[in-house]
C-alpha cells in the first residue's frame, strides 16, 4: 500500500527517458538521487530538483528503491555490481531494484543469481522494461511490463504505479517481462524497417509520398510505427527521438535469444541486417526512421523530396460533372469481399447483376433480395451495364473475363465504365485500359483497388484508392462511395490508370510483411513460454501493434484457418511488389523474405486457407503451437444484479447518522488561504442544484477566469455541457478548460482543485473526462466516485447505487436512466460500473470503498485514514445515504489533501455543496425572487417553460403540469419529426411557436413549449446526441425570438437548460440564488448583454422530483 511519506529512490541512467522518469518522481514529492556518466544530464536533473552523485554506489546508499534505466546489459552489470562503485553493496536490506532497461531475459536471471551469490537475497528484484517515449516518461504515463516474485512485485508496485499509465504484471518470474518486451521490439523493429522499405519504393515509383502515408494510415497496411515514424521520413527529420542504434541492440537481443532457443527468425534476421547496414553508414546516432535513406542510396532524401503538400481537394474525389444515369451495374467476382461490396451497391438502391464461377457465392448474393439479380456468364453481366465492377483474384482472371472466354468487353455498351477493384500490377492495369480503349467504344477503365477486409466490405466502408480519367472518375463517384462510405475512405491518385495500383502495392507490401512479422513474433512467444493470449492483448495496443497484427492474430490463437483472405493472395501480391521493384531497380529485402515464407506455406498446401496460417511455417519448423500456448482470456465481466429494497427500512438499518455540524468546520477550512479553490466542471447545468450564493460561468476565456479566480470565495462552477458532446470532443473541451485554468491560476497566484460534477444516475463521459484532466494537469493519487444526491433520491449503500422511487430503492441499472441511448450501463454496484466503463484501465484490486460504517462510526478521521492508505492509481467509491454522510466524507478528504494527497473527483451535486460548506435552504418564493405575482396586475407577463428532456420522469411531470393547470397553461408542442425532416420545415414550426408564445406571454398566461413525446433516436450514441442537439436548438430558437420579457424561465432537461442559458439568454456569468424545489436550482444573470436581465432562470433537471414537482412550482409562482 502507498505510504504518505516521501520515498527514497536511487536512479541510474538519466538519458532521454530516464531523465523524464526521475524528474517525474521528484515532482511527485519523492527524494531521488540520480547518477549518470554524462555531466550535462546530471545538471538537467539537478535543475529539476533532484540530487545528483557521480557513482551508483552513492546513488544507492540507504535507498528503499534503486531504478536502473541504462542503455544495455553491460552498463547495468557495471552499475549494479562494480567492485568499487556498484549500487548493490550500498543498498540496505529489503530494498528493491527495478530494472527498466531493455535487456535479455537471461541477463535478468543472471542478476538474480548474482544477488544470491553475494548473499544479497534480501534485495528484491523487479524486471520492468518500459515503453512510451520521452514525453510520457516525464508525465508518469509509461506502459510498464513487470515480473518477479510476488513479494518483489508488492514491494515495487508503488513506484511502478507512479511511473505508469498502464502496468501489466507478467507471470513467470524475472525475465518474463523482458521476454514480452523483446517480442514487442521484434515487431516494432520490423515495422520501422518495413515502413522505410515501403516509402522508399513509393518514392522510387514517383508517387506523392505524403499522400501515400495519409492513405495507408487508414488502411490495412498501417502500424503504430508506420504512423509514428513516417512523418520523420517525410520531413527528413533526423532528430534522434529514438536512435537507430537502439534497434541494432534490440534486434540483436531478439536474434541472439532465438539462436539460444534454436528458433528461426527470418524476418527479424533480415531486419537486423538492415539496421546494422544503416549503422555502418554512420546513421546509428540519428533517428531510427533514418533507415529509409539506405533504400535509395543514390537519392537518400527521395522520400522527403516526393512528399508534396497534401491537397485534400484533389485527394478526395469530388464530382465535377453530373453522374451518369445507371440502370444496371454488372459485378463479377462475388468472393469473400466481393459479395459484401455488391451488397453495398444493392443497399444503395442500384440494380446489380452478379456473377461468379462458384454457384454458392451467387446464391449468397441473391439471398439479400432487393435489386440483386444474377447472370450465367460475364458477357450477360456486361450486356447493357453502364458500370462493370471486377473484383476477381488477379490480372489473368480480369483479362479472361474481359477479352477471353468471358467476352465481357464485347458486350459492354458504348460509353460504359469498367471499375477494376482487384489488386494487380500497375503495368497490367494499364494494359487492360489500353485494350479497352482500342475497342473504339469509348469504354474507360477506373483503377480502383480496395483495402479493409471482409467486415468493412460488408459495411460499405472500404478504403478505395482510385485513378484514371478525371471525367470518368467523377461519373462513378456515387458507385465508389456506396462501397467506401465516409468521404475520407475514397481517394484519388494523380497519374492516370496504374497510379492507384501502385499505391495499393505499397499497402500490400506492408500488410504482407506485417502478417509474417506477427506470425514470427507469436510463434517465438510460444517458444519461450509466454501466454500468447496475453501477449496479443498487450502488444496490440503497444508500439509493436499493427492493423494486421490485431486482425490476424486472433485466428492464430484459435488455429482458425477459415479463408477470409487466402494465403495465395499474398503469394500473388508480394510477387507483384517484387516484380515492380525489380523493374524499378529497387531492393526490397523484407518483401522478399516474407514472400518466401508465403511460398513455403503454399508449398504445404495452404494456399486456399487463411493468410494468417503462415504461422504454421514456424510451428512446423520449431515444434511449437501458438494456439496451444494461448491461455484463454478472462471471461467477460458480468455485472452483479441486486433486488429492490424498501427505502425506510433500509435506511433505518444503517448506523445512526451524525448530527454534528460538520459543515461549520468545513467552512473554516474553505475560508483558509491554504485550501485550494474548488472548480466544479459541470457537464450540464443541473449540477448547481444543491448550492446557493455561488457563481456559474458559461465561458472560460483568460480574462473571465482571472477575474473569477481573484474574487471567488471557496470556488465556482464552469458549465461545460460536455454531456451533450461525443467522447473525443468532450475530452478536448475538458483539456482546453483545464489548460486555461492553469494559466489563469498561475497569473493570479491561486491554487485550485477540479471536481467533475456528473449525473447522479451515472450518465456521462466516464472515464474520458477524468483522463483528460489528468493528461492536462497531471496524475492524481486516486479518483473519487461519489454520485450520492439526497434531493434526487440517489443513495449509495454497500457500494450499490440506488434511485429512490415511490418508497423503493431501485438499483440504478434497473432504472430508465441506465437505458440511455448514449450513456447506458448495466451495473448498479459502483465497483462493477468502474470495470464496465474502464476495465482496460482498472482491475478489481484497484477499487476501494469508504463505507457508511467508516463515515458514521469513524468520522472524518477514519475517512482521512482510509484515503491516505489507498494505493496511487486507485478508484475510491464513496457510500452515502444522507447529506451528513457526504459532509463527513468531504471533511476527511480535505484532511487527507492537507497531508499532500491529490484527488480527482467525479461526483453528483451533493459533494460540491458539502465540500464548500454550503447549507441547504428552503425553496424560494416568488416574493424572494422579486416576481410580479400580484393578482390582476396588468403589467405581469406569463412564465415561460421549455422542455426537451425525454426521461420518463420528465414526461410524467409534463403530463401532471398540463392536467393540474388546465386552460391556465398554454401548451405548444413541437413535432420532432418535422424538426429533423428539413431546415425549411423546422423554421416554419419554430416561427409559429415563438409568435404564439409571445402573444400568450403578453396576455399574462404561462406558456409551455415542449417537444413531442415520441422519442426519436439515431442508429448509435453519436447520432442520438445529434438529434438531441437539433431538439435543443429548436427550443433555444423559440426562446431567443420571443418578443416579451417573461416573468421567469424554466428549462427542463440538461442539454435544453444549458443551451437555453448560453444561447437563448446569452448568459456568461450567473449567480445561483437557491432552489425552486429540492434539487432544482435558480440562476439569475444581471450582466449587461444578457437577454432578459434579472429574470429568474430555473434549471429543472430531467431526473429530479416527483410527478407533481414541476406543476407545484408553476402553481406556487402563478399569478393569483
N, C-alpha and C positions, 0 to 999 in steps of 0.2 A: 504494500500500500504506500501511497505517496506520503512523504513527510512534509510538514510545513516549513522545515528548516532548509537552508541552502545546502546543496550538495557540494562535495569536494571532489573535483574531477581533474585528472591529468589528461592532456591531449597532445598526441604526437602526429604531425603531418598537417601543416597549415597551408596546404595548396589551395587551388581554386574552390574545391568543395569543402575541404577541411576547415578553411578559414571561416566560411559561412556557418558551418555546423558549430564550431567552437564559439563564434560570436553570438550565435542564437542562444546558446546555453548561458552566456554571460548576461545577455539581455533578459533572460528569464530569471535572473537573480542568483545564479549559482557561481561558486568560486572555481574558476578554471585557470589552470596553469598550462600554457602552451609551449610546445617545442617544435622547432623546425631548423633544418640546416641552412635555410635561406634567410638571411638577416632582414630583407625587406618584408617578408611575411610576418616575422616577429613584430616588426614595427607597426604593421597594419593591425595585428591583433591587440597590441598594446593600446593603439588608438581607439579600439572598440571597447576598451575597458578591461581586457584580460591581463593576467600576469604572465610573464614570459621567463624562460630559462634556456640555457644553452646545452642542457643534457637531458635525455629521457629519464635518467635516474632522479634528477631533481624534480622533474615534472610529476613523477610517480610518488614522490616522498609523502607518506602518510595520507594518500588519497583513497577514497572509497571506490572510485572508478578510474579506469585508465582506458582511454579510447585511442585506438591505433588506426590512423587514416593515411598511411603512407602509400607509396606508388606500387610496391610489389613485395613478394615474399622475402626477398633478400633484405630489403630495408626493414621489414617487420621483425625479422630474425635479429638484426642488429639492435633495433630499438628495444626489444624485449630482453635479450639475453647477452648483450655485450658485457664482457668480463668486468670492465671498469665503469661503464655508464648505463648498463641495461636497467630498464624500469623495474623488472621483476624483483631484483634484490632490495628495492626501496618500498615496494608495496606492502601494506600491512596485512595481517591475517583477515580473511573474509572479504577482501577487496575483489573487484570484478574487472577483468579485461574484456573489453568489447572490441573485437577485431572487425573493422568495417571495410578494409581493403578487399579488392577483388584478387583473390589468390587461389591456388589449387586446394581442393578439399584435403589432399594428402598433407599439405602444409599445416592445416588446422589440427589434424590428428597428431602431427609431429610436435606442435606446440603443446598440446595436452600431455603428450608423453614426456616432453622436456620438463614441464612443470612437475610431473610426478617424480621424475628422476632427480630433480633438485629439492625434493621433499617440500614442494610448494603446492600440494594438492589442496591446501586451504584457500587457494585463489580460484575463483570461478572464472570460466572461460565461455564467452558467448560468440558464436560465429554469426556475424550480422552484416553481410555486404549490403551496400546502399545503392539507390538509383534515383535519379530525378534531376540532376544538374545543379548548377551553382545558385540559381535563384531560389529553388525550393529548399536547398540546403540552408540558406540564410533565413528562410521563413519557418523552418522546422516542419516542413511538409513533405519530407522524402518518403519514398517507398523503401521499406526495410524488410529484408528476409532475416529471420533469426532462428538459430538452432543451438542445442546444447542440452545439458541435463536440466531436469525440471527445477532444481534449486538455482542453477545458474540463470535460467530464464526469469525466475521470480526476482532474483537479485537485480538483473539488468533491466527489468520491464519499465521502471520509472524513467530512466534515461532514454531508452528506446522510444517511449511514447512522447518524450519531449522533442525528439528529433523527427518524428514521422507523422505523416497523414494516414498512410496505410502500413500496417505492421502485420506480416504473415509469419506465423510460427510454423516452422518446418520440422516434422518429426524425423528422428533418425540420428540425433546426436550431432556433435560438432562435425562439420564438413558437409552436412546435408544442405544447409542454406547456401553454401558456396557452390555446391553442385547445381542447384536451381539457378543461381546467378550465372554460372557457366553456360547453361543451356540458353538463357536469355541472351547472353553475349554472343553465342554462336549465331543466333538468329539476327541480332542487331548488326553484327559484323557482315553477314551475308547480305542483308538488306541494303546496307550502305553501298557495298560494292556493286550490288545489282542495280541500284538506283544510278550509280555512276555509269555502268555499262549501258543502261537503257538510255539515259540522257545523252551520252556520247554518241550513240547510234542515231538518236533523233536529230542531233545537230549535224551529223555526217549526212543524213538524208535530206537536209535542207529545211527541216521543219522549224516552226516557231517554238522554241523550247519552253518558253513561259506558258504558251497555250497548252502544250503537251502536259506540262506539270499541272495546270488547273484542271484539265480533263481527267487525268489519271487519279488525281486526288479524290475524285468522286466515283472512281471505277474500281474494278476488281483487282487491278494491279497496285493498289495503294498499300502502304505500310506506314507505321509510325515513323520510321527512319526516312522513308521517301518524303513524307510530308514535312519533316523537320530539317533534313539536310539539303534537299534540292534547292531551296531558296538561297542557300550559301553558294551553291554552284552557279545559279543564275546571276547572282550579284558579284561573282568572283571574290567572295568574302573569305579570306583565309585566316581570319582571326581565330586562334585556337580555342574555341568553346569546348572542344574535346579533341585533344591532339591525336593525330593519326597513329603515333607510336603506342597509344593505349591499346589500339586493336592489334598491333603487332604483338603486344604482350598477351592480350586476352585470347586472340585466336591461337596463340602458342600454347596457352593453358588448355584450350579445347583439344587441340590435336595431340599434345603430349599425353593428356589424360586418356584420350581414345587409344593411343598406342599402348598405354599401360593396361588397358582392358581388352586389347586385341580387337578393336572395333573400327570398321572402315567409315571414314567421313569424307567422301569425295567432294561434296560441296564446300565443306569447311577447309579442306586442304587446298583447293583451288583459290578460295578467298584469302587464306593466309599468304599464299604466294603473291597475290596482288598487293597486299599491304606491305609485304617485305620489299617488293619491287619499288613501290612508291617511296618507302622509307630510304631505300638505297639511292633514290634520285634526289634526296635532300628534302622531302616533304614531311618528314616524321614529326617535327615540332609544330607544324601548321595544322589547321583543322582537318579532321578525318575526311570531310567532304572533298578535300583537295585531291583525293584519289582519282577523281574524274579526269584530271589532267593527263593521266597515264594512258587514257584510251584513244586520244587523238594527239600523239606526241608531236606531230608537225604543227599542230594548231591547238595548244593546250587550253586556250581560253575559248574554244569554239562554242561550248555550251552557253557561255556568257554572251558571246557575240551574236548568237542566234536567239537570244532572249528578248525579242521585240516586246514593246509595251503591249499589254493585253488590251484589246479593244473589244469591250463587251458587245457593242452593237454588231460588230462583224462576226463575233464568235457564235452568238446565239442566233439561230435562224429567225428572221422576221419576214413577213410577207411583203413582196414588192409588186406583185401582180395578183389579180383575182384568182383564187384557187380554181382548178378545173372542176367541172361537174363530174362526179364519179358515180356511175350507175353500177359498176362492178369492179371489185378488187379480186384478182387472182392471187392465190397464196400456195406456193409449192414448198413443202418441207415442214410437216407437222410433227416434228420430233419433240423432245422434252421442252425446249424453249419455243420452238415454232408454234406449237399448239396454243401456248399462252399468248403469244403475240397476235395470232389470228383471232383468238377470243377477244382480245382488247379491241381489235378493229370492229368486231361484231357488236361489242358493248358500246362502241362509239356510233352505232347505227349505220354502219356500212354493210352493203351486200357483199359477202365474202364467199368466194368459191374456192374450196381447198382440195389439195391433192397430196398424197404421199404414197410411196411404194408399199408401205406397211398398212394393211387394211385396218387393224385395230386403232391406229392413230387417226384415220379418217373417221371412224365411228365415235371416237372420243370427242373429236371436234364437232361432229353433228349433234352430239348429245346436249350441247349448250343451247340448241334451239335458235330462236330469233331468225336472223338473216344469214345463218350459216348453211351453205349448200356444198355439195362435193361434185367432182368430175372423175371420169375414168382415165384421163390422160392429161399430161401437161398441155398439149395442144388445145384440148377442150377448156382447160382452165384459162388459157391465154385468149381464147376466142372472145372478142368483144370487151375485154378488160382494159379500162383506161390505165389501170395500175397493175403491174405484176410484181409481187414480192417473192424473192427467192431466199429461203433460209435452209439451203442444202449444206452438206458437210464440207465440200471442198470445190476447188475450181473445175476439176474434171466433171463432177456432177452438174455444176452450173452450165458448163459448155454443152453437156449432153442434153440437158433439159431444153436449152435454147436452140441449139443447132444440130443436135444429134437425133437420137431416137425420139426425144420428146417433141421436137418440131414446134416448140412454143413460139419462137421468133417468127416463124412463117405465118402464124395465125394472129399475131398481135395487130391490132388496128393502127392505122396511121396516127402519129402524134402521141402514142402511148408512152408510158414511162416505166422502166424496169428498176426496181429497188433491190440491190444486192446487199442483204444483211449478213451474209456469210463472211467468215474470216478467210481471205485468200491473199495471195501476194499482190503488191501494187502492180507489177507487170501483168499479172493475169487479169486483173480487173480492167486495166487499160486495154488489153487485147479484146476482151468481151465488148467493151464500149465501141472500139473501132469496128468490130464485125457488125454490131447493131447499126451503126451509122452507115455502113456500106450497103445496107438493105434498101436505102432510098425511101424509107417510110417515115422519116423524121422521128424515129424512136430514140429516146435519150436513156442513158443509164445513170442512176444515182448510186454512188459508192457509199454505203451506209452500214458498216459493221456495228454490231451491238455488244454490250457488256452488261453483266448484272446477275446472271444466273436464272434458274428456273422460277424462283419465287417472284423476283421482280418482273420477269416476263409475264407471269400470270397477273400481276398487279398493274401492268401497263406503266411501269416506272423504270424501264431500261435506260442505261446511258447509250445514246446513239451518236456516233461520230459520222458526219456526212460531208461529202464533197461532190462537185460536179458542176454542171451548167447552172448559172445563177437563177435563171428564169424557171427552170425545171425544179430546182430546189424549193423555190417559193411556192410553186404549184402543189408540191407533195407535202408541204409542211403540215397540214392537218392530219395526214396519214401518219407521218412520223411522230407527231405529237400524241396521237392516240396510243402509240406504243411506248412513249417515253414519259408522259405525264408532265411534271413541272418543267418550265422553260429551261431551267438550269441543267436538265438532263440531255438537252438536244443541242449539239454543237455543229458548227460549220467550219470546215478547214479550207483555207485558201490553197490553190494549186491544182484544182480540177480533179477529175477522176484519178484515183490511186492515192491521193494525199490522205484521205480518211483511213484507207487500209494501212498506210504507213504508220499512222498514229496507233491504230489497233494492234499492229505488230509490236509496238513498244509496250503496250499494255499486256499483251500475251507473253512477251519476254519476261516481264516482272511477275505475272501471275504464275507462269510455269516454274520459274526459279523459286518463287515463294512456297509453292506446294511441295517441291522437292526439298527445300530447306526445312519446312515444317515436318515432313516425314523423317528426315535425318535427325532433327532435334528430338522428336518424340521417341524415336527408336533408341537413340543414345540415352535419353532419360530413363527408358525402361531398362536398358543395360546396366546403368549404375544404381538401380534400385529405387528410383523415385516413383511416387504415386502419379501416374500420368494424368489422371483427372485433375488433381490439384495443380500439377504443372501447367496444364492448359488454362485453368482458371486464373492463375497468377500472370502468365505471360500474355494472354490475350489483351490485358489492359496495361501492359508494360511496354518498354521501348522495343522489345522483340516481337511485338504483335504486328499482324498484317491482316488485310481483308481475307486473304486465302487461309491464313492460319485459323482465324476464328470460324470460317465457314467450313473448312475441310477436316480439321482435326476431330470434331465430334464423330465423324464416320470412322476414323481410325480407332477411336476409343471403343467403338461398338463393333468393329470389324464388319461394317455395313458397306458393301461394295455395289449397292444399287446405282446404276449409271445415270445419275442426274447430269453428269458431264463425263463423257467417256475418256479413258486414258489415251485412246487413239487420237483424240483432238490435239493433245499436246505433242504427240509424236509428229503430227502434221504441222501444227502451228510453230513449234520451235524449229522444225525443219525449214519452214518458210523464212523464219528470222535468220537462220544461219545462211540460207541461200542469198537473202538480201544483203546480209553483212559481207559475204564473200564478194558479191557484185560491187559493193562499195569499197572493198579493200579494208574492212574493219574487223578487228579481232574481238570475239565475244566469248571468252573462256567460260564464264558461268553458264551461259546459254548452252554451250557445247557439252558441259558436264551434265547439266540437267537433262539434256536431250538423250544422252547415253543411258541415263537411269530410266527414262520413259521407254526407250527401246528395249532395255532389259526386261521391264515389266511386260511389254508387248510380246517379247520372246517367250515369256512364261504363259502366254495365252490370256492375258488380262486386258486386251485392247478394248473390248466392249464393256468392261466393268468400270467402276468409278475411278477418276484420275487420282484420288487420294489413296487408292490401292497401291500406288508406287511405294508406299511404306513397307510393303511385303518384300521388296528387294533387300532391305536391311534385315528384316525379320528372318528371311531365309538364310542370308549370309552369316548372321551372328547368333541365330538361335534365340531371339527374344520375341516378345509379343507386347505391343502397345496396349491392346485391349485387355490382356491378362494382367497387366500392371495398373489397370485403371480401377482403383478402389472407388466404388460408387459414391457419388456426391451425396451430401446430406439430403434427406427427404425435404421437400418444400415445407416451409414453416406454415403451420395451420393455426390460426388464432384460436384461443380458447373461447368457449361460449359460457354465458352466465345467465342465471334466472333473474326475472324481475323481483324487486323487493318492495315491501311497504315502506313508505317514507318515514313515518313517525316511529314505528317500532325499530327500524334500522338505526336511525339517528339516536334514539334513546338508549340503544345497546352499547354505544360508544362511551369511553371515559368522559367524565364531566368536562365541558369546555371551560376555558379560563374566563374569568370575569375581570381580570386586571386591565388597566388602561395602558395597554402596550403601545397604542398609537401615540400617546403623550411622550413616551420615551423615544419613539422613532422620530417625532418632530424635533426633538432636541438634536438628534444626530443629523437630520436633514438640514437644520439651520447652521450646522457647523461648516466652516470653510474646508474642513478636511474630507467631507463627504462629497463625492462627485455629483454633478447634476444628473438627474435621470432623464434620458431622452427616450420617449416611447415612440417607436416607429409603428404606426397603426395601419394595418393592412386594409382596414375600411373604417369609416367614421364612428362606428358603434363602440369602439374601444374606450371612448371617453365616458362610458355610461355609469361609472362609479365615482367620478371626480366632480369637483366644482372649484371655481376661482383659480383656474389654470389655463394657460394659453394653448391653442392648437394652431399650427402653421400648415398651410397647404402649398407653400413654396419653400425652396431650400437654397436660394441664391446666397452668395457670400455676405452681402450687406445685411440681409434679413437674419441670417444665423448669428452673425456677430452681435447684432443688436439684442437678439433674444438671449444669447448666452451671457451677455453683460448685465441684463436686467432680471432674468428669471430667478425666482426663489424656489429651489427644490428641483424644478425640471419643467418640461413642457412636452407636448405631443407634436409629432410631424405626421400628417396624413399622407401616406404613400399610396393608398388604394391599390396596393400590389396584388391583392387577391383577384382583381379584375384582369390581370395580365397573364400571359403564358409564362411558364417557369423561367426560361432563359432571360426574358425581358424583366421579370421580377428581380432576378439575381443582379442584373446590370443596374437596375434602378437603386436597389439597396446599396450596391457598391458605390454608386455616384453620390448618394446622400451621405454615406459614411466618410467618403473622401472629403466632401465639402465640410462636414462637421469637424473632421480632424484639422483641416486648415484653419477654420474659424476659431476653434478652441485654442490652437497654438497662438493665434494672433491676440486673442482676448485673455490668454493665460488662465483658461478654465479647464477643469477635468470633467469628463462626462462618462456615463455608463449607458449602454444600449439595452433596451428591453424591446423585444419584438412582440408587440401585442397582437395576438391572433385570435381566431374564433374559439369560443369556449365549447363548441361542438366539433372541434378538431379539423375543420376545413381550412386549407391554406397551403402555402408553399413550404412544406417541411420535408426534407432538411435543407432545401435550396437557400432559403433566406439566412438561417444561421451560418451556413457555409460561406455565403457571400460576405457577411460581417467579419468572419474570421480571416478570410482571404484579404480583406481590406485593412482591418485594424489589428490583426494578429490573433493568435490562438488563445482561447480561454482555458481555464483549468477544468471546467465542466459546463455542459449545457443543463439548464434548469427547465423542466417541463411542468407548468402549473396552470392547467386550464380551468380551475375552480372559478365559479361565478355564482354567488348565492342568489342574487336577484333573478337570475335566469334559471335557477334550479339545477345548476351543474355542480355535482358533488364528486369528489374522488375519494374512494374508500377502498382500502386494501389494494391500491393501485388500479382499481377498476373505475372507469369514468362513467357516471350515470347522468341521465337527464330526468328530472322530476316532472311527471305528467299526471295530474289529477290524483295525487296521493300515492303514486307508484314511482319507484326508482327504476327507470328503463336503461339497461346497458346501452351505451352510446351507439354501438354498431347495429342495434335493433331499431334505431330511430330513422326517420326520413332523411336526416342530415347526412347519415352515412351513405345514402344512395346518391349523393350529389354527383351530377354528370361530370364535373371537373375534378373534384377533390374527394371522391368516395373512398371508403375504407371498410375493413372487415373486423377490426379489433376494438374491443372495449377495454381490455387490460392495457394500460399505457405502456407496459413493457413490450407487449405484443405489437402495439401501434408503432413503437420506435423501430422494431425489427421489420415490420411490414413496409414502412416508408423508407428506412435507412439501413436495411440489413447488410448492405455491402460496406457500410461504414462502422457499424457497431455489432457486437456479439452479445449474447445473454450476460456474459461476465462483465460487460461494460456498463450495465444498467443498475442503478441503486435507488433506494427509496428513503424518503423522510416520511415515516408513518404517523398516523394520528396519535398513537401512543407516544412517539418521540416528542410530538408537539405539545400534547396536553399533560403528559406526565413529566417530561423533562424540560419544557420551556425553551426559550431562546438559547440557553447554554447547551442543551442537548442537540439542538439543530446545528449550532455552530460546530460542535464536536463532530457530528456526523459529516458535515460538509467538508471539514478540514481533512477527514480521513479518506475521502473517496479518491481513487487514483485519477491522475490527469487524463483527459480524453474521455471522461465518462459522461453519462446522462443521468441526471437525478430527477426522479419523479416526486412531486410534492402532493401529499394527500391532505385534503381539507374538506370539512363539511359545513362549517360556519365561518363567519368573517374573522372571528378572533383567531382561528387556526392560521389563516393567511397572515395575519398581523404578527403572530409569534414567529412564523417562518421568516418573514421579512426582517424582523429584528435579529434573528440568528444569522441570516445571510449577511446583514451589514457587519455583524461582529466578525464573521469569517473573512469578509473583504478587508476589514481593518488589520487583519493579520497577513495581508499580502495576496490573498486569493482573488482571482478574476473570473467572474461567471458571466455567461451569456444566457439571457432569459427569453424563453418562448412561453408566453403566459396569456391567460384570459385577463379581463379588465380588473379583477379583484386585486391582483398583485400590485398593479400600478398605484392604486389609491392607498393600499397598505404600506407600500414601500415609501410613499411620500407622506404618510401620517395623516391622510385626509379622512375625516369622519363623515359618515353619511348624513344627509339631511332630508327632510320631508319633501315630497313633490311640491313644486312651485305652483302658486295660484296665478290667476290672470291679474290680480291686483299687484302681486310682486313683480310680474313681468311688464307692468305698465301698459296692459292692453285696454283698449276702449271697449269695455264689456257692458256699458250701461244700457238698460232696456229702452228701446225706441230711439236710440241715437241715430240721427240721420247721417252722421259722418262715419259711422262704423262700417267697415268693409267685412267681407266674409273671410274665413280661414281657408287656406289652400292646402290640400292634401294630395300628394302624388305617391303612387305605389307601383313598384316594379318587381318586388320580390315574389318568388314562386314557391317558397317553402309552404307546406300545408298550414302552418300556424298563421302566416300572413293571409292566406286565402280564407281561413276561418274568421280572422279578425275583421277582414273587409266585409264578409257576409254579416257579421254581427253589427258592424257600424251601419251598414245600409238598412238593416232591419230596425235598429233602435232609433235612427234619426229620420227614417221615412222621407217625407217630402221636404223636410227641413234641410236635407242634404241633396245637392245637385250632383249627379253622377255622370261622368263622361268615360266611356270605355273605348280604349284604343285597340283596334284589331291588329294583333301582332303579325298575322298572316299577311295583311296589307302593308305593314311597315317594312317587311323584308321582301315584298314582291318586287317593288321597283321604287326608284327615287321619286318619281312623279307621284305615285300613289301615296307614298309616305308623306310627301309635302302637303298633299291635299288633306289627309287625315289630321296632320299636326295643325295646319292653318285653321281648320274648323274648330279644333279643340281649344286653341288659345283665344279665339274670338268669342266662343261661347263661354269660356271660363271668365274672361274679363267682364262680360255683361253681368253674369250672376254674382261675381265678387262685388261689383259696383252696387248691386242691389242689397248687399249685406248677407248674402246666402253663402254658407260653407260649400266648397266645391271639392269633389273627389275626382281626380283623373287617374285612372287605373288601366293597366294592360289587361287584355283578355286573359282569362284564367286557364286556357288550354296551353299547357307548357309545350313549346317547340324547342327541341334540342338539335344539335348537329350530330354528325357521324362520329365525332370524337370530342375530347375535352377542349381542344383549341377552338373548334368550330362552335361549340356550345358557348364558350366565352365570347366569341364574336357576335353571336345572336344576342347575348345579354348586353353587349355594348350597343347594339342597334336600338334595343328597347330603351336603355338608359338615355341614349342620345335623343330619342323622341320625346321623352318626358322632360328632359332639360330644355329642348326647343320650346316646349309649351311654357315652361316656367320663365324662360328668357323673354318670351314675347307677350306675356300678359301685360296689359296696359294699366292695371290697377294695383296699388300697393295693398297686399293682403294683410289681415290682422296678425297672422302667423303663417308659417310654412311648416308642414310635416312631410318628411320624406321617408318612405317605408322601404327598407332594404338597403344592403351595404353599397352595391355599385350605384344604385339610384341616389342615395344620400350623398355619396362622395361627389358625383358629377353635378348634383344639384347645388352643392356648396361652392365648388370650384368654378364651374362653368355657368350654371344658372344664376347664381348670386354673386359671382366674381369675388369670393372671399379669398384673402391671402393670410389673414390672421383673425382669429375669433377668440372670444373668451367663453369658457364653459361655465355657465351660470349655475347649473344644478340638474335636476331631473324632472321630467313631466310625469313620470311614473317610475317605479323601481326599474333601473336598468335602461331608462330612456332619456338620454342626455339632451339638454337645451343649450344651444350656442347663440351668441349674438355678436355680430360684426359691426363695429362703429366706425370703421375706416372709410375715408373718402375714396370714392372709386368703386365701392361695392354697390350692388344693386339692392334696393330696399333696405338701406342702412338702418340698423337698430331693430329690425323686425325679428322677433324670436324665431329661431330655426330649430326644429325638433328632429333629431336623428333617431328614427324609430327602427331598431333592428328587426329583421325579418323573423328572428327566432326567440323573441322575448315577450313575456307576458302571457296572460290567459286569453281566451277567445274574446272577452269583452274589454280588454285593456284599452285598445285604440278607441273604441266607442266611448268609454268612460272619460278619456282625456278630452275628446272633442265635445262631449256633453258638458264637462266641467268648464270649458272655455267658451261655450256658446253664448251668444247674445240672448239674454233672457227677456 
